[in-house]
Amino acid sequence: MELSNYFYRTLIYSEVKGQVHVYEKLPPHSLIPLDPWLGRVIQLADGQHTLQELIDYVASQYQGDIPENYLKTIGSVIERLIESEAIGLSETPHTLPYHLAMPKEHQDPAMTERSMKGTV
């Protein structure tokens, strides 16, 4: 995994009462709850930051008391999200379409529909 790659979400997501969910790509587009680690990476997957920046940012949240297995854990989380195609990687910054740029509950439904059709 190249840490200089930018990471971006490929699924619509939702934040409800502190819980992050993603919507399945295929019908019936069920809502899938994510564990906190996976949810945090999805929230941060804006296409404008590299994997190294993600690793550094999350580590900074521990305020110097980084868990011994941190790199292994975050690496596993990233790999799981890539394998499930919930996030993608790019060598350059990636601009998200409207329907992926923010949680679903903050979106305008008409704009979301146009974005998903590629007409925005």
Secondary structure, DSSP 4 states (H G I P E B T S, - for coil): --TTSEEEE-S-EEEETTEEEEE-SSTT--EEE--HHHHHHHHH-EEEEEHHHHHHHHHHTTTT---TTHHHHHHHHHHHHHHTTSEEEESS--PPPHHHHS-GGGS-HHHHHHHHHT--
